[in-house]
Amino acid sequence: MRVIDIHSHFFPKTWPDLQAKFGGDDWPWLQHQGGGKAMLMKGQQAFRPIYSACWDPALRLEEMDNAGVDKQIISATPILFAYQKPATQAHYCAQMFNDAAIEICTHAPERLFALSQVPLQDIDLACKEVSRAKQIGHVGVQIGNHVGLKNMDDEGILTFLQHCAEENIAVFVHPWDMMASERTKDYMMGWTVGMPAETQLSIVSLILGGGFDRLPSSLKICFAHGGGAFAFLLGRLDNAWHHRDIARGKSAYPPSHYLNRFYLDTAVFDHDALDLLVKKMGSERLMFGTDYPFPLGEQQMGQLIKTANSLSDKQKQQLLANNAERFFSI
């Protein structure tokens, strides 16, 4: 079966000293440790250990071959977004990392593809950069699920999504800057609990904020990590919509009405969870994603879908490649 991984991340091996350029003490940089290992730093604080698959296309391709992955779409890790910085600084970062992503992909242009990033805190600059990124070869854009306190139903974000729909730019929504950081600081709960919670919040806010009622059906938008707990909570959301008027927000229909307006990736790591996604979303609305090359990603890439007894071969191929080929036009 053909296999396309839509959710993987990269870092350039090096990039300019952003602290020296802009000031501040929380810019990301790589502290290389030898042996293909590095520590991602945030200012002087260690943020995450990574290894050379993040920046070395040869190793990435070798590991893809070992796992039977034909194509992979790379995107920045959200720490690179710089949404909390002045927009001109975030724009500089977006251009730099977008160009770096394309450079990595030139090593295997028929197998590696890239999603851009944008300075989402400034919609005019974001629209300008996403259009430039498409021109230089990006197959879509990755955005965070919020900008500060602005959720996906923010007027500016809706304007950006409208722009993406008009230019046929696919959108991948990735959680970042997770909620309740003080209460989830232990045991990696920010990633295991906070990230999926952010994802379901972004879907619900876009629905109840009337986003899908205003945006054209041509918008191609996908949410990471299986949508968090959205599929599991759908009955609760519909029940609230029917019985409490304040729970309806601005949406014309209950949440379950909008399931044909977006996609989810399959980074859920559990056959029962995957079965629920297929039952709720349909096999035509799910795309294989691993979160490679991080430890919380799918370590046996593609095996969750390939070993799903409840799925037919046709459904498996839809999830593994067909849907992604259509969604990203690759």
C-alpha positions as CSV (number, residue, x, y, z in Angstrom):
1,M,0.0,0.0,0.0
2,R,1.1,3.6,-0.7
3,V,1.8,5.5,2.5
4,I,1.9,9.3,3.0
5,D,2.7,10.7,6.5
6,I,1.1,14.2,6.7
7,H,2.2,15.0,10.2
8,S,6.0,15.2,10.8
9,H,8.3,17.9,12.0
10,F,11.7,19.4,11.2
11,F,14.3,21.8,12.4
12,P,17.0,23.3,10.3
13,K,20.5,22.2,11.6
14,T,21.3,25.9,12.3
15,W,19.7,29.3,12.0
16,P,20.6,32.8,12.9
17,D,20.8,33.9,16.5
18,L,17.4,35.4,17.0
19,Q,18.2,36.7,20.5
20,A,21.1,38.7,19.1
21,K,19.0,40.0,16.3
22,F,15.8,40.8,18.2
23,G,16.6,40.8,21.9
24,G,14.7,38.8,24.5
25,D,15.7,35.7,26.3
26,D,13.3,33.0,25.1
27,W,14.1,32.4,21.4
28,P,14.6,28.8,20.3
29,W,18.0,27.6,19.2
30,L,19.8,24.2,18.9
31,Q,22.6,23.2,21.2
32,H,24.3,20.4,19.2
33,Q,25.8,17.7,21.4
34,G,27.5,15.5,18.9
35,G,26.6,12.0,17.6
36,G,23.6,13.4,15.8
37,K,21.9,14.6,19.0
38,A,20.9,18.1,20.0
39,M,19.0,19.9,22.7
40,L,16.3,22.3,21.6
41,M,16.7,25.3,23.8
42,K,14.3,28.1,24.7
43,G,16.6,30.9,25.8
44,Q,18.8,29.2,28.4
45,Q,16.2,26.6,29.3
46,A,16.3,23.0,27.8
47,F,13.1,22.4,26.0
48,R,13.4,19.0,24.2
49,P,16.0,16.6,23.1
50,I,16.0,15.9,19.3
51,Y,18.1,14.0,16.9
52,S,19.4,14.5,13.3
53,A,16.4,13.1,11.5
54,C,14.9,16.6,12.2
55,W,17.4,18.2,9.9
56,D,19.1,15.4,7.9
57,P,17.0,14.4,4.9
58,A,19.2,11.4,4.2
59,L,18.5,9.9,7.7
60,R,14.8,10.9,7.3
61,L,14.5,9.0,4.0
62,E,16.4,6.0,5.4
63,E,13.9,5.8,8.3
64,M,11.0,6.3,6.0
65,D,12.3,3.4,3.8
66,N,12.6,1.2,6.9
67,A,9.0,1.9,7.9
68,G,7.6,1.7,4.3
69,V,6.6,5.4,4.2
70,D,6.6,6.6,0.6
71,K,6.1,10.3,1.1
72,Q,6.2,12.7,4.1
73,I,5.0,16.2,4.7
74,I,7.3,18.2,7.1
75,S,6.2,21.1,9.2
76,A,7.8,23.3,11.8
77,T,7.5,22.5,15.5
78,P,5.2,25.1,17.0
79,I,8.0,26.6,19.2
80,L,9.1,28.2,16.0
81,F,5.8,30.1,15.3
82,A,6.8,33.2,17.4
83,Y,3.1,34.2,17.7
84,Q,3.9,36.0,21.0
85,K,6.5,38.2,19.3
86,P,6.1,41.4,17.3
87,A,4.6,40.5,13.9
88,T,7.6,41.7,11.9
89,Q,9.8,39.3,13.9
90,A,7.4,36.4,13.4
91,H,7.3,37.2,9.7
92,Y,11.1,37.1,9.6
93,C,11.0,33.7,11.3
94,A,8.3,32.4,9.0
95,Q,10.3,33.3,5.9
96,M,13.5,31.8,7.2
97,F,12.0,28.5,8.3
98,N,9.8,28.2,5.2
99,D,12.9,28.6,3.0
100,A,14.7,26.0,5.2
101,A,11.9,23.5,4.8
102,I,12.0,23.8,1.0
103,E,15.7,23.3,1.1
104,I,15.3,20.0,3.0
105,C,12.6,18.9,0.5
106,T,14.9,19.6,-2.5
107,H,16.9,16.5,-1.5
108,A,13.9,14.3,-2.5
109,P,11.3,16.4,-4.2
110,E,9.1,13.5,-5.1
111,R,9.0,12.2,-1.5
112,L,9.4,15.2,0.8
113,F,6.9,18.0,0.9
114,A,6.5,21.0,3.3
115,L,3.9,23.0,5.1
116,S,4.6,26.6,5.7
117,Q,4.2,28.7,8.8
118,V,2.9,32.3,9.0
119,P,2.9,35.3,11.4
120,L,-0.7,34.6,12.4
121,Q,-0.8,37.6,14.8
122,D,-0.9,39.8,11.7
123,I,-3.4,38.6,9.1
124,D,-2.1,40.8,6.3
125,L,1.4,39.5,6.8
126,A,0.1,35.9,7.2
127,C,-1.8,36.1,3.9
128,K,1.2,37.5,2.2
129,E,3.6,34.9,3.5
130,V,1.3,31.9,2.8
131,S,0.9,33.1,-0.8
132,R,4.7,33.4,-1.1
133,A,5.2,30.0,0.4
134,K,2.8,28.4,-2.1
135,Q,4.8,30.0,-4.9
136,I,8.1,28.5,-3.7
137,G,6.6,25.0,-3.4
138,H,4.8,24.5,-0.1
139,V,1.8,22.2,-0.3
140,G,-0.1,23.9,2.5
141,V,0.2,25.8,5.7
142,Q,0.4,24.7,9.4
143,I,-1.1,27.1,11.9
144,G,-1.4,27.0,15.7
145,N,-4.9,26.5,17.1
146,H,-5.0,29.9,18.7
147,V,-3.1,33.2,18.9
148,G,-3.0,34.3,22.6
149,L,-6.6,34.4,23.7
150,K,-8.0,34.3,20.1
151,N,-9.5,31.0,19.2
152,M,-10.2,29.7,15.7
153,D,-13.4,31.8,15.5
154,D,-11.5,35.0,15.7
155,E,-12.3,37.4,12.8
156,G,-8.7,37.7,11.8
157,I,-8.2,33.9,11.7
158,L,-11.4,33.5,9.7
159,T,-10.1,36.0,7.2
160,F,-6.9,34.0,6.9
161,L,-8.8,30.8,6.4
162,Q,-10.9,32.5,3.7
163,H,-7.7,33.6,2.0
164,C,-6.5,30.0,2.1
165,A,-9.8,28.7,0.6
166,E,-9.6,31.3,-2.2
167,E,-6.0,30.3,-3.1
168,N,-6.6,26.5,-2.6
169,I,-4.1,26.3,0.2
170,A,-4.6,23.3,2.5
171,V,-4.5,24.1,6.3
172,F,-3.2,21.9,9.1
173,V,-4.1,23.0,12.6
174,H,-1.6,22.0,15.3
175,P,-2.0,22.6,19.0
176,W,0.5,24.8,20.9
177,D,0.9,26.9,24.0
178,M,-1.2,24.5,25.9
179,M,-3.9,25.5,28.5
180,A,-3.5,25.0,32.2
181,S,0.3,24.9,32.0
182,E,0.8,25.2,35.7
183,R,-1.5,22.2,36.4
184,T,0.0,20.1,33.6
185,K,3.7,20.8,34.1
186,D,4.4,17.3,35.5
187,Y,4.7,14.0,33.7
188,M,4.5,15.5,30.2
189,M,0.8,16.1,30.8
190,G,1.1,19.3,28.8
191,W,1.6,17.1,25.7
192,T,-0.5,14.1,26.6
193,V,-3.5,16.0,28.0
194,G,-3.0,19.7,27.0
195,M,-2.3,19.2,23.4
196,P,-5.4,17.1,22.5
197,A,-7.5,19.4,24.7
198,E,-6.3,22.4,22.6
199,T,-7.2,20.5,19.4
200,Q,-10.8,19.8,20.4
201,L,-11.2,23.3,21.6
202,S,-10.1,24.6,18.2
203,I,-12.6,22.4,16.4
204,V,-15.5,23.3,18.7
205,S,-14.7,27.0,18.6
206,L,-14.7,27.0,14.8
207,I,-18.0,25.2,14.7
208,L,-19.9,27.1,17.5
209,G,-18.3,30.4,16.4
210,G,-20.1,30.1,13.1
211,G,-16.8,29.6,11.2
212,F,-18.0,26.8,9.0
213,D,-21.2,28.6,8.2
214,R,-19.2,31.6,6.9
215,L,-16.3,29.8,5.3
216,P,-16.6,28.2,1.8
217,S,-16.9,24.4,1.7
218,S,-13.9,24.5,-0.6
219,L,-11.7,25.2,2.5
220,K,-9.4,22.2,3.1
221,I,-8.6,22.0,6.8
222,C,-7.2,19.2,9.0
223,F,-6.7,19.0,12.7
224,A,-3.9,17.1,14.4
225,H,-3.9,14.3,16.9
226,G,-7.2,12.8,15.8
227,G,-9.0,15.9,16.9
228,G,-8.3,15.2,20.6
229,A,-11.4,14.0,22.4
230,F,-13.7,15.7,19.8
231,A,-15.2,12.5,18.5
232,F,-15.8,11.1,22.0
233,L,-17.5,14.3,23.1
234,L,-19.6,14.8,20.0
235,G,-22.7,13.4,21.7
236,R,-22.3,15.8,24.6
237,L,-21.8,18.7,22.2
238,D,-24.9,17.9,20.2
239,N,-26.9,17.4,23.4
240,A,-25.9,20.8,24.7
241,W,-26.7,22.4,21.3
242,H,-30.2,21.0,21.3
243,H,-31.1,21.8,25.0
244,R,-29.2,25.0,25.9
245,D,-29.4,28.0,23.6
246,I,-26.2,29.5,24.9
247,A,-24.4,26.3,23.9
248,R,-25.3,26.9,20.3
249,G,-23.1,29.9,19.9
250,K,-23.4,31.2,16.3
251,S,-23.7,27.9,14.6
252,A,-26.7,27.2,12.4
253,Y,-26.6,23.5,13.1
254,P,-25.5,21.1,15.8
255,P,-21.8,20.1,15.8
256,S,-22.4,16.7,14.1
257,H,-23.7,18.5,11.0
258,Y,-20.2,19.8,10.2
259,L,-18.2,16.6,10.1
260,N,-17.9,16.8,6.4
261,R,-16.1,20.1,6.6
262,F,-12.8,19.0,8.0
263,Y,-10.3,16.2,8.3
264,L,-8.4,14.7,11.2
265,D,-5.0,12.9,11.3
266,T,-4.7,9.4,12.7
267,A,-2.1,10.0,15.5
268,V,-4.2,8.3,18.2
269,F,-2.1,5.2,18.9
270,D,-5.1,2.9,19.7
271,H,-7.2,0.7,17.5
272,D,-10.4,1.5,19.5
273,A,-9.8,5.2,19.1
274,L,-9.1,4.8,15.4
275,D,-12.4,2.8,15.0
276,L,-14.3,5.6,16.7
277,L,-12.8,8.1,14.3
278,V,-13.7,6.1,11.3
279,K,-17.2,5.6,12.6
280,K,-17.8,9.2,13.3
281,M,-15.8,10.9,10.5
282,G,-15.8,8.3,7.8
283,S,-12.7,6.8,6.2
284,E,-12.7,9.6,3.6
285,R,-12.0,12.3,6.2
286,L,-8.9,10.8,8.0
287,M,-5.2,11.0,7.0
288,F,-2.2,9.1,8.3
289,G,0.0,11.1,10.6
290,T,2.8,10.1,12.9
291,D,4.3,13.1,14.7
292,Y,7.7,11.8,13.5
293,P,10.5,12.1,14.6
294,F,9.5,12.7,18.3
295,P,9.1,10.1,21.1
296,L,5.4,10.7,21.4
297,G,4.9,10.0,17.7
298,E,3.9,6.7,16.2
299,Q,7.1,4.6,16.5
300,Q,6.0,1.8,14.2
301,M,4.9,4.1,11.4
302,G,1.8,3.0,9.7
303,Q,1.2,-0.1,11.7
304,L,-1.8,1.2,13.6
305,I,-3.7,1.4,10.3
306,K,-2.2,-1.6,8.7
307,T,-3.1,-3.9,11.6
308,A,-6.6,-2.5,12.1
309,N,-8.8,-5.6,11.7
310,S,-12.0,-3.5,11.5
311,L,-10.8,-1.7,8.3
312,S,-11.0,-3.0,4.8
313,D,-8.0,-2.8,2.5
314,K,-9.8,0.0,0.6
315,Q,-10.3,2.0,3.9
316,K,-6.7,1.4,4.9
317,Q,-5.5,2.8,1.6
318,Q,-7.8,5.8,1.9
319,L,-6.3,6.6,5.3
320,L,-2.7,5.8,4.4
321,A,-2.5,7.8,1.1
322,N,-5.6,8.4,-1.0
323,N,-7.1,11.1,1.2
324,A,-3.7,12.9,1.5
325,E,-3.1,12.8,-2.2
326,R,-6.4,14.6,-2.8
327,F,-6.1,17.0,0.2
328,F,-2.6,18.2,-0.6
329,S,-2.6,17.6,-4.3
330,I,0.5,15.4,-4.2
